[in-house]
Amino acid sequence: MPAPPRGSSRAGNAEGGSAHGAILWAATPDARSVPGMTKGNAFVLGATGQVGRAAVKALLADGWEVTAASRGGGRDGRWPAEVRSVALDRNEEGALAAGLGDGVDVLVDIVAYDAGHGRQLTGLADRIGSAVVVSSGAVYEDDRGRSFDTQDRPDGFPAYPVPIPEDWVTVAPGDGTYGTRKIALERELLAAGEALPTTVLRAGAIHGPYCPGPRELWFVKRALDGRPVRPLAYGGASRFHPAHVDNLAELVRLAAARPGSRVLNGADPEAPTVAEIGAAIDAVLGVESETVLIEGAPPGDLVGLTPWTAPHPIVYDMTAAERTLGYRPVVSYAESLPATVEWLAGHLAGREWREAFPGLARYGVDFFDYAAEDAWLASR
């Protein structure tokens, strides 16, 4: 159930649509040094979000002087004193320019969203040595013009190649949807060329601690609630390639050390099925659940619907990152789960799930309608 119109341009490089469409689009990094790298000043925009925290950690461990910028100016309690935190709202006139001061060696932008943000960065190119900017796998379109923006139409879900390479067709840039805005951002940045060397990272389904809309909650809460049975649509075979925050942070670290204008996918070393994800989470929690596999789409639109549910696989090709940056993932999906599950359970404790995770609640779907599940199970 990925999410966020269509277009057709080759890459050089919220979520819209129905609830089903929107849902899909809602460990420690290796600190080895890169031979020949000259350390400098790194400015992380969006530093207190889930990816930002990991990026700050990875850059700091690699020898960079890090400024952590966010709207609230907060800090991760694990950051050492040498991390400088600043409060900055990029949408305030002149705020980003003031934050950059005399300039930085690399700007890492976790929260850039559209062409306007791209122009904002290129307009400050004289103060930025290079940039690493997080985009999204939502920009891709299949060979029939389908994308996350068409998935809720009859036969509208995209059938991508497996895996999807970075030079695959994308949606057209625009300001109408999440995907069209992200590709517009990419185009602005890549058009700058050597004036602002920018690595664009097209992230998969981001996961890890501090996630505002954690997909893993679908399984974790059921286990904590003692649900013995869980139905999974499409035979539990759906795949929506996850991207752990530490793997994205490793890509940030490597790209900061090797500036260039490029587009790279960002995802984990594997793309497990939704059934495999459920089994892995059960193993972490020490529970056993019965999985009921539903052939085809979710009955009544909700039973068996998870945040990964899709009729066709979504898998991103990571060979370009390996070839270009020497990237190796620092954590597998299964290896990352204990920390994620612990954080989820702690963050949920004593609270209703919508209160604990408003990023997931905003899709307007009751992921835990147990009465509907029980009624369907009884009717089989």
C-alpha positions in Angstrom: 0.0 0.0 0.0 2.4 2.5 -1.0 1.0 6.0 -2.0 1.5 9.5 -3.2 0.4 11.8 -11.2 2.2 10.5 -13.8 4.7 11.7 -16.3 7.6 10.3 -18.2 11.0 11.5 -17.8 14.2 9.7 -17.2 15.9 10.3 -13.9 18.9 12.4 -13.8 17.6 12.2 -10.6 2.0 14.2 1.5 1.1 11.4 0.3 -2.1 11.9 -1.6 -5.0 9.6 -2.6 -7.0 7.3 -0.5 -6.1 5.8 2.8 -4.9 2.6 1.1 -2.6 4.6 -1.2 -1.2 6.8 1.6 -0.3 4.1 3.9 2.6 2.7 2.0 3.9 6.2 1.8 3.9 7.0 5.2 21.8 -0.4 15.0 25.1 1.7 14.7 26.7 2.9 11.5 30.2 1.8 10.7 32.4 4.8 11.6 35.4 3.9 9.4 37.1 6.7 7.7 37.1 7.1 3.9 40.7 7.2 2.5 41.7 10.6 1.5 38.7 12.3 2.9 39.1 15.8 4.3 36.7 16.3 7.2 34.9 19.6 7.5 31.6 21.2 8.6 28.3 19.3 8.0 25.0 21.0 8.4 22.0 18.6 8.9 18.6 20.1 8.2 15.8 18.1 9.9 18.2 16.7 12.4 15.8 15.6 15.1 13.7 13.3 12.8 14.3 9.6 12.5 16.8 9.9 9.6 18.3 13.1 10.9 19.3 11.6 14.2 21.0 8.7 12.5 22.8 11.0 10.0 24.1 13.2 12.7 25.5 10.2 14.5 27.1 8.7 11.4 28.7 12.0 10.3 30.0 12.8 13.8 31.6 9.3 14.1 33.3 9.8 10.8 35.0 13.0 12.0 32.8 15.8 10.8 31.9 18.9 12.8 28.1 18.7 12.9 25.5 21.4 13.2 22.0 19.8 13.9 19.2 22.1 12.7 15.5 21.6 13.3 12.5 23.8 13.8 12.5 23.3 17.5 16.3 23.3 17.9 16.1 20.1 20.0 18.8 17.5 20.7 19.0 13.8 20.8 20.1 12.9 24.4 22.8 10.7 22.9 24.6 13.5 21.0 27.8 14.7 22.6 28.3 18.3 23.5 30.3 19.0 20.3 27.1 18.7 18.2 25.8 22.2 17.8 22.0 22.4 17.7 20.1 25.3 16.2 16.5 26.2 15.8 15.7 27.0 12.2 12.5 27.2 10.1 13.6 27.0 6.5 10.4 28.6 5.4 11.2 31.8 7.2 12.8 34.4 4.9 16.6 34.3 5.3 16.6 31.8 8.1 18.6 29.1 6.3 21.1 31.6 4.9 21.6 32.9 8.4 22.0 29.4 9.8 24.7 28.5 7.2 26.7 31.6 8.1 29.9 31.8 6.1 29.2 28.4 4.6 29.5 24.7 5.2 31.3 21.8 3.5 28.2 19.6 3.2 24.5 20.2 3.7 22.4 17.2 4.5 18.7 18.0 3.8 16.4 15.3 5.2 13.2 17.4 4.9 13.4 19.0 1.4 10.0 18.5 -0.3 9.5 20.5 -3.5 11.0 22.7 -6.3 10.9 25.7 -3.9 13.2 23.9 -1.5 15.5 23.0 -4.4 15.7 26.6 -5.5 16.4 27.6 -1.9 19.5 25.3 -1.8 20.8 26.2 -5.3 20.4 29.9 -4.4 22.8 29.3 -1.5 25.3 27.3 -3.6 28.1 29.8 -2.9 27.8 28.7 0.8 27.4 25.0 0.3 30.3 22.8 -0.8 28.0 19.9 -1.7 24.6 18.5 -0.7 23.0 15.2 0.2 19.2 15.4 -0.1 16.6 12.7 0.8 14.0 12.1 -1.9 11.7 9.1 -2.2 11.1 6.0 -4.3 7.6 7.4 -4.8 8.9 9.2 -7.9 8.9 6.1 -10.1 6.3 5.3 -12.7 5.8 2.0 -14.5 5.8 1.4 -18.3 2.1 2.0 -18.5 2.2 5.4 -16.8 1.1 4.1 -13.4 2.6 5.2 -10.1 1.7 5.5 -6.5 -0.6 8.3 -7.6 -2.8 6.0 -9.7 -2.9 2.9 -7.4 -6.4 3.4 -6.2 -7.9 3.4 -9.7 -9.0 0.2 -11.3 -5.9 -1.7 -12.3 -4.0 1.4 -11.3 -1.3 -0.1 -9.1 2.1 0.2 -10.7 4.0 -2.9 -11.8 7.6 -1.9 -11.6 10.6 -3.9 -12.7 12.3 -5.9 -9.9 14.5 -4.3 -8.9 13.9 -0.7 -9.9 17.1 1.0 -11.2 17.6 4.8 -10.8 17.3 5.5 -14.5 13.8 4.1 -14.6 11.0 6.4 -15.8 9.6 8.8 -13.2 6.5 10.9 -12.8 6.5 14.4 -14.2 7.5 17.2 -11.9 4.7 19.2 -10.4 3.1 20.4 -7.2 0.1 18.2 -7.0 1.3 15.1 -5.1 4.1 13.8 -2.9 5.9 12.1 -5.8 5.6 15.0 -8.3 6.9 17.4 -5.7 9.8 15.2 -4.9 10.8 14.8 -8.6 10.5 18.6 -9.0 12.9 19.0 -6.1 15.3 16.5 -7.7 15.3 18.3 -11.1 16.1 21.7 -9.5 19.0 20.3 -7.6 20.5 18.2 -10.4 20.2 21.0 -12.9 22.7 22.9 -10.8 25.5 20.5 -11.7 28.9 21.4 -10.5 27.6 24.6 -9.0 26.1 22.5 -6.3 27.1 18.8 -6.4 24.1 17.0 -5.0 23.6 13.3 -4.1 19.8 12.6 -4.2 18.8 9.5 -2.1 15.5 7.9 -3.1 14.5 6.2 0.1 12.3 3.2 0.4 9.9 2.5 3.3 11.9 4.1 6.1 11.9 2.3 9.4 13.6 2.4 12.8 13.3 4.2 16.1 11.6 7.6 16.2 9.4 6.8 13.2 6.3 9.0 13.3 4.3 6.4 11.3 5.8 3.0 12.0 4.6 0.2 9.8 5.9 -2.3 12.2 3.2 -1.3 14.7 0.7 -3.3 12.7 2.4 -6.5 14.0 3.8 -5.2 17.3 0.5 -4.0 18.6 -1.3 -7.2 17.6 1.3 -9.2 19.5 1.1 -7.0 22.6 -2.7 -7.2 22.5 -2.6 -11.0 22.4 -4.2 -11.3 19.0 -3.8 -15.0 18.1 -4.6 -14.7 14.4 -3.7 -12.1 11.7 -5.0 -12.1 8.2 -2.7 -11.0 5.4 -4.0 -10.0 1.9 -2.3 -11.1 -1.3 -1.2 -14.3 0.3 1.2 -12.3 2.6 3.6 -12.0 -0.4 3.5 -8.2 -0.7 7.0 -6.6 -0.7 7.6 -2.9 -0.1 11.4 -2.4 0.2 12.3 -1.1 3.7 15.1 1.3 4.4 16.5 1.4 7.9 17.6 4.8 9.2 21.2 3.6 9.8 21.5 2.3 6.2 20.3 5.7 4.9 22.8 7.4 7.3 25.6 5.3 5.9 24.7 6.5 2.4 24.7 10.0 3.7 28.1 9.5 5.2 29.6 8.1 2.1 28.1 10.7 -0.2 29.3 13.5 2.0 32.8 12.1 1.6 32.5 11.8 -2.2 30.6 14.8 -3.5 28.9 14.5 -6.9 25.7 15.0 -8.9 23.9 11.7 -8.8 20.7 9.8 -7.9 20.9 6.7 -5.8 18.3 4.4 -4.3 18.3 4.0 -0.6 17.1 0.7 0.9 18.0 -2.3 3.0 19.9 -5.3 1.7 16.7 -7.3 1.5 13.0 -6.8 0.7 11.1 -9.3 2.9 7.5 -10.2 2.3 4.9 -8.9 4.7 4.5 -12.5 6.0 8.3 -12.7 6.6 8.2 -9.3 8.5 5.4 -10.6 10.7 7.4 -13.8 11.5 10.5 -11.7 12.3 8.6 -9.4 14.7 7.1 -12.4 16.4 10.6 -13.8 16.9 11.7 -10.6 18.6 8.7 -10.6 20.9 8.8 -14.3 21.6 5.3 -15.0 20.4 3.6 -17.3 17.9 0.8 -16.1 15.8 -1.4 -17.9 13.3 -1.2 -16.2 9.9 -4.3 -16.5 7.6 -3.4 -15.8 4.0 -6.0 -14.1 1.9 -5.8 -14.6 -1.8 -6.1 -11.3 -3.5 -7.1 -7.9 -2.2 -8.2 -7.1 1.4 -11.9 -8.1 1.9 -13.9 -5.0 2.6 -10.8 -2.9 1.9 -9.4 -3.3 5.4 -9.2 -6.9 6.6 -5.6 -8.1 5.8 -4.5 -4.6 4.9 -1.1 -3.7 6.3 1.2 -0.7 5.6 3.2 -2.8 3.2 0.2 -4.4 1.3 0.4 -4.1 -2.5 -0.5 -6.4 -5.4 2.9 -6.0 -7.0 6.4 -5.9 -5.4 8.3 -2.6 -4.9 12.0 -3.4 -4.8 14.8 -0.9 -5.3 18.1 -1.7 -7.0 21.1 -0.9 -4.8 23.9 -1.8 -7.1 24.6 1.8 -8.1 25.2 2.8 -4.5 27.6 -0.1 -4.1 29.4 0.8 -7.3 29.5 4.5 -6.9 30.1 4.9 -3.2 31.4 1.5 -2.1 28.2 1.3 0.0 27.6 -1.8 2.1 24.5 -1.9 4.4 25.3 -1.7 8.1 22.2 -3.6 9.3 19.7 -6.1 7.9 16.0 -5.8 8.4 15.9 -8.6 10.9 19.0 -7.3 12.8 17.4 -3.9 13.2 14.1 -5.1 14.6 15.0 -5.5 18.3 15.8 -1.8 18.8 12.7 -0.8 16.7 10.3 -3.1 18.6 11.7 -1.9 21.9 11.2 1.7 21.0 7.7 1.1 19.6 6.5 -0.8 22.7 7.9 1.9 25.0 6.4 4.7 23.0 3.0 3.0 22.9 2.9 2.0 26.5 -0.2 3.5 28.3 -1.4 5.4 25.2 -3.9 4.9 22.5 -2.1 4.2 19.2 -3.4 7.3 17.4 -2.1 9.5 20.2 1.3 7.7 20.3 1.7 7.7 16.5 -0.2 10.6 14.9 1.8 10.1 11.7 0.1 6.8 11.2 -3.3 8.0 12.4 -3.5 10.8 9.9 -4.2 8.2 7.1 -7.7 7.8 8.6 -7.5 4.0 8.6 -8.3 1.9 11.7 -5.4 -0.6 11.4 -6.6 -2.4 14.5 -10.3 -3.0 13.7 -10.3 -6.4 15.5 -14.1 -6.7 15.3 -14.0 -6.5 11.5 -11.2 -9.1 11.4 -13.1 -11.4 13.8 -16.3 -11.1 11.7 -14.4 -12.0 8.5 -12.7 -14.9 10.2 -16.0 -16.2 11.5 -17.6 -16.0 8.1 -15.0 -18.1 6.3 
